[in-house]
């Protein structure tokens, strides 16, 4: 396949997307949502039966003449050398979508870390996990444009992939320069040309980027529930850190905070949702990925950002420790 032709058609697709009216976007998005939901339903039925929705074979099967995304589930016979066969038939977006579906069969959203503030600013950065398998996708601006230094494959628009099995590397980021498809180039170019105005949404493939999007944060705080055991805490997908500061000239009674905490436990809601009703206080809450969320495997070439507002989180932890030492009943 001619790489220049793929890039040209991909950029033409980006222009087509940019020329769409809001009404046309609405119709396309609604149609894609319905199709995605139907396909995800079919995928789940096949997956739970041990079959691949794409090729129809068993998930444990490997036929080197039939490249398929389910090979990334490590069927017997699949080796690193077969990865390029997959990428010749399936682009970044299609493989990402498939593995998102797989991950959510294990646990909703927390096995898909696509949080921008945990990456390093690349066009594509996410890590997906299912059982003992972990896959990571990466595409920087220089990857998108093609660059020198990695052979002929690096000069074309490409992306990088990493796969770990039992916490050990199976495919490393620098093993391959996988070519971006026309669809990949079109979508990424459109997103670059319209920063902050476009979000990739995957029916059935919800990740932490969706869960912690600004449009859902209020629901997370008000409708979530607190962990009741250490196991639940360690597996939690979300962490709420709250600082309560008395307004100027006012004081906060420890008894009032204690009563709100007890009420939260009784109602099985988050303590944060109750503290927000505290009178005479300024309440600030930081919502971040919890300890149960898979860590993003950031590829070198950028500075990894820390999870959440670390200064505020640290202040909350120090406040809790002081409360414990003082045997404050509000803790």
Legacy VTK file of the C-alpha trace (Angstrom):
# vtk DataFile Version 3.0
C-alpha trace
ASCII
DATASET POLYDATA
POINTS 331 float
0.000 0.000 0.000
1.306 3.440 -0.962
2.033 5.373 2.245
1.647 8.762 0.552
-1.744 7.714 -0.769
-2.890 6.593 2.666
-1.829 9.902 4.194
-3.466 11.923 1.427
-6.769 10.082 1.755
-6.608 10.313 5.542
-6.155 14.092 5.429
-8.995 14.331 2.911
-11.166 12.457 5.424
-10.183 14.992 8.090
-11.271 17.833 5.817
-14.571 16.073 5.187
-15.141 15.859 8.941
-14.270 19.524 9.412
-16.793 20.571 6.752
-19.712 18.782 8.426
-22.447 20.944 9.926
-23.548 20.507 13.558
-26.739 18.842 12.298
-24.764 16.384 10.184
-22.486 15.627 13.138
-25.532 14.941 15.268
-26.947 12.452 12.775
-23.585 10.729 12.315
-22.953 10.459 16.051
-26.413 9.049 16.734
-26.069 6.493 13.950
-22.590 5.505 15.170
-23.867 5.185 18.749
-26.682 2.822 17.740
-24.408 0.757 15.522
-21.767 0.614 18.257
-24.261 -0.581 20.857
-25.530 -3.318 18.537
-22.007 -4.448 17.684
-20.963 -4.436 21.332
-23.959 -6.586 22.227
-22.954 -9.082 19.532
-19.339 -8.969 20.717
-20.309 -9.741 24.315
-22.433 -12.722 23.304
-19.561 -14.197 21.305
-16.911 -13.306 23.889
-18.761 -14.955 26.772
-19.071 -18.061 24.610
-15.308 -18.070 23.988
-15.626 -16.983 20.360
-14.241 -14.007 18.479
-16.799 -11.531 17.167
-14.439 -10.452 14.356
-13.298 -13.735 12.778
-15.726 -16.221 14.328
-12.989 -18.559 15.552
-12.403 -19.574 19.159
-10.607 -16.949 21.227
-8.024 -19.617 21.995
-7.464 -20.305 18.286
-4.580 -19.021 16.186
-4.509 -19.264 12.401
-1.534 -17.357 10.941
-3.422 -16.931 7.660
-6.280 -15.044 9.342
-4.915 -12.005 11.232
-7.375 -10.928 13.915
-7.472 -8.588 16.935
-8.145 -11.545 19.224
-4.541 -12.621 18.680
-3.681 -9.954 21.261
-5.390 -12.186 23.849
-2.336 -14.424 23.401
-3.735 -17.653 21.929
-1.244 -20.513 21.755
1.083 -19.969 18.800
0.946 -16.166 18.696
4.350 -14.524 18.882
5.688 -11.003 18.711
6.620 -11.553 15.086
2.925 -11.874 14.190
1.974 -8.411 15.438
2.656 -6.701 12.113
0.193 -9.058 10.415
-2.544 -7.655 12.646
-1.660 -4.025 11.969
-1.733 -4.555 8.209
-5.444 -5.370 8.503
-6.520 -3.317 11.539
-5.600 0.249 12.434
-5.007 1.848 15.797
-8.628 2.921 16.354
-10.072 -0.495 15.510
-7.621 -2.346 17.762
-8.171 0.146 20.565
-11.941 -0.273 20.278
-11.700 -4.076 20.378
-9.419 -4.122 23.427
-11.629 -1.584 25.226
-14.499 -4.042 24.866
-12.300 -6.843 26.179
-11.151 -4.795 29.181
-14.685 -3.912 30.229
-15.526 -7.608 30.419
-13.160 -7.683 33.396
-14.264 -4.489 35.147
-16.046 -1.347 34.047
-13.779 1.544 32.972
-10.975 1.138 35.537
-9.027 -1.210 33.256
-8.823 1.547 30.616
-6.579 4.456 31.570
-6.950 7.112 28.891
-6.627 10.055 31.283
-4.841 12.947 29.601
-3.374 14.230 32.881
-1.574 10.931 33.422
0.076 11.041 30.025
2.812 13.209 28.568
0.860 15.215 26.014
0.974 12.831 23.041
-1.886 12.559 20.550
-2.699 9.043 21.725
-1.778 7.642 25.143
-3.675 4.912 26.914
-3.160 1.625 28.693
-5.700 -1.192 28.717
-5.730 -4.254 30.955
-7.525 -7.591 31.026
-6.564 -10.286 33.511
-2.771 -10.819 33.143
-2.550 -8.913 29.847
-1.772 -5.224 29.441
-1.693 -3.246 26.186
-0.536 0.337 25.634
-0.962 2.632 22.626
1.146 5.691 21.858
1.284 8.208 19.003
3.117 11.528 19.268
2.948 14.509 16.915
6.261 13.426 15.356
4.945 9.871 14.922
1.869 11.269 13.193
3.989 13.264 10.757
6.668 10.609 10.321
10.279 11.154 11.354
13.842 10.033 10.773
15.769 7.754 13.074
13.826 4.507 12.944
14.241 3.241 9.402
11.803 3.578 6.523
8.811 2.596 8.668
9.358 5.571 10.950
9.100 8.032 8.055
5.436 7.243 7.453
2.624 8.231 9.847
2.774 5.568 12.533
2.043 4.589 16.121
3.663 2.458 18.811
2.381 -0.476 20.826
3.434 -2.214 24.016
2.160 -5.491 25.445
2.915 -7.015 28.832
2.085 -10.540 29.964
2.235 -11.326 33.681
3.946 -7.936 34.205
6.723 -8.896 31.791
7.352 -7.294 28.367
6.090 -9.265 25.375
6.123 -6.421 22.831
8.031 -3.203 23.536
7.207 0.269 22.260
10.326 0.415 20.094
9.784 -2.987 18.466
7.446 -1.714 15.739
6.397 1.417 13.859
2.823 0.409 12.992
1.333 2.351 10.080
-1.647 4.584 10.778
-4.677 3.764 8.642
-6.679 6.298 6.636
-9.282 6.337 9.416
-6.598 6.859 12.071
-5.000 9.746 10.177
-8.355 11.395 9.479
-9.557 11.252 13.072
-6.237 12.329 14.597
-5.832 15.184 12.132
-9.364 16.377 12.845
-8.729 16.244 16.609
-5.474 18.199 16.199
-7.255 20.833 14.122
-10.062 21.153 16.671
-8.404 20.910 20.098
-10.859 20.448 22.945
-13.847 20.249 20.611
-13.870 16.527 19.808
-13.935 13.483 22.054
-13.556 9.900 20.930
-16.414 7.868 22.354
-16.563 4.076 22.231
-19.910 2.369 22.786
-19.193 -0.354 25.341
-15.617 0.854 25.663
-15.947 3.470 28.397
-12.647 4.363 30.040
-11.564 6.547 32.950
-11.387 9.560 30.665
-15.165 9.332 30.296
-15.796 8.596 33.968
-13.732 11.578 35.138
-14.822 13.963 32.393
-15.938 17.360 33.691
-19.499 16.610 32.578
-19.747 13.627 34.945
-17.840 14.834 38.027
-20.915 16.123 39.857
-22.588 12.729 39.453
-19.452 10.965 40.693
-19.431 13.041 43.890
-23.154 12.971 44.638
-24.056 9.451 43.532
-20.943 7.476 44.427
-20.523 5.333 47.504
-17.655 4.899 49.923
-15.606 1.714 50.214
-16.346 -0.310 53.338
-13.391 -2.736 53.311
-9.669 -2.542 52.571
-10.189 -4.709 49.476
-12.804 -2.308 48.150
-10.517 0.641 48.838
-7.595 -0.949 46.993
-9.814 -1.789 44.023
-11.617 1.567 43.924
-11.706 3.281 40.503
-12.148 6.751 41.985
-10.547 8.654 44.849
-12.195 11.693 46.427
-9.936 13.973 48.457
-11.645 16.777 50.343
-10.315 19.771 52.272
-12.615 21.670 54.631
-11.555 25.191 55.684
-13.603 27.457 57.922
-14.755 30.712 56.399
-13.105 33.889 57.804
-14.357 34.594 61.311
-16.099 31.249 61.653
-15.239 27.910 63.226
-16.082 24.308 62.404
-17.121 21.911 65.124
-15.532 18.489 65.024
-18.871 17.109 66.150
-20.566 18.450 63.009
-18.011 16.759 60.763
-18.289 13.544 62.751
-22.078 13.530 62.379
-21.813 14.030 58.630
-19.343 11.165 58.341
-21.660 8.871 60.292
-24.604 9.937 58.138
-22.604 9.107 54.994
-21.841 5.638 56.343
-25.470 5.041 57.265
-26.704 6.131 53.835
-23.852 4.389 51.975
-22.844 7.568 50.153
-19.523 9.386 49.900
-18.365 11.474 52.846
-17.593 14.215 50.343
-21.239 14.500 49.320
-22.169 15.173 52.960
-19.303 17.550 53.766
-20.471 19.865 51.010
-23.498 20.729 53.140
-21.336 21.923 56.037
-22.252 25.468 57.057
-19.610 28.176 57.444
-16.973 26.274 55.512
-15.256 26.257 52.146
-15.154 22.685 50.847
-12.791 21.736 48.019
-12.823 18.283 46.447
-10.302 16.686 44.098
-11.615 13.770 42.057
-8.891 11.509 40.700
-8.289 7.965 39.547
-8.309 5.515 42.436
-5.797 2.801 43.317
-7.788 0.221 41.341
-7.176 1.959 38.005
-4.493 0.462 35.780
-1.431 2.709 35.625
-0.716 4.357 32.310
2.500 3.018 30.764
3.886 6.293 29.418
6.340 5.993 26.554
9.569 7.990 26.806
9.768 11.240 24.931
7.545 13.238 27.267
7.180 14.070 30.924
4.651 11.951 32.746
2.131 13.936 34.712
1.220 12.950 38.233
-2.142 11.556 39.170
-4.551 14.247 40.280
-3.649 17.385 42.215
-0.865 15.871 44.272
-0.331 18.893 46.523
-3.956 18.963 47.595
-4.104 15.189 47.981
-1.012 15.339 50.188
-2.578 18.069 52.312
-5.655 15.916 52.823
-3.537 12.951 53.875
-1.562 15.089 56.343
-4.806 16.425 57.815
-6.053 12.879 58.301
-2.830 11.873 60.024
-2.999 14.868 62.367
-6.580 13.989 63.193
-5.591 10.455 64.094
-2.738 11.586 66.335
-5.034 13.997 68.142
-7.777 11.324 68.484
-10.181 13.779 66.910
-13.656 12.208 66.785
-14.188 13.890 63.417
-11.785 11.456 61.711
LINES 1 332
331 0 1 2 3 4 5 6 7 8 9 10 11 12 13 14 15 16 17 18 19 20 21 22 23 24 25 26 27 28 29 30 31 32 33 34 35 36 37 38 39 40 41 42 43 44 45 46 47 48 49 50 51 52 53 54 55 56 57 58 59 60 61 62 63 64 65 66 67 68 69 70 71 72 73 74 75 76 77 78 79 80 81 82 83 84 85 86 87 88 89 90 91 92 93 94 95 96 97 98 99 100 101 102 103 104 105 106 107 108 109 110 111 112 113 114 115 116 117 118 119 120 121 122 123 124 125 126 127 128 129 130 131 132 133 134 135 136 137 138 139 140 141 142 143 144 145 146 147 148 149 150 151 152 153 154 155 156 157 158 159 160 161 162 163 164 165 166 167 168 169 170 171 172 173 174 175 176 177 178 179 180 181 182 183 184 185 186 187 188 189 190 191 192 193 194 195 196 197 198 199 200 201 202 203 204 205 206 207 208 209 210 211 212 213 214 215 216 217 218 219 220 221 222 223 224 225 226 227 228 229 230 231 232 233 234 235 236 237 238 239 240 241 242 243 244 245 246 247 248 249 250 251 252 253 254 255 256 257 258 259 260 261 262 263 264 265 266 267 268 269 270 271 272 273 274 275 276 277 278 279 280 281 282 283 284 285 286 287 288 289 290 291 292 293 294 295 296 297 298 299 300 301 302 303 304 305 306 307 308 309 310 311 312 313 314 315 316 317 318 319 320 321 322 323 324 325 326 327 328 329 330
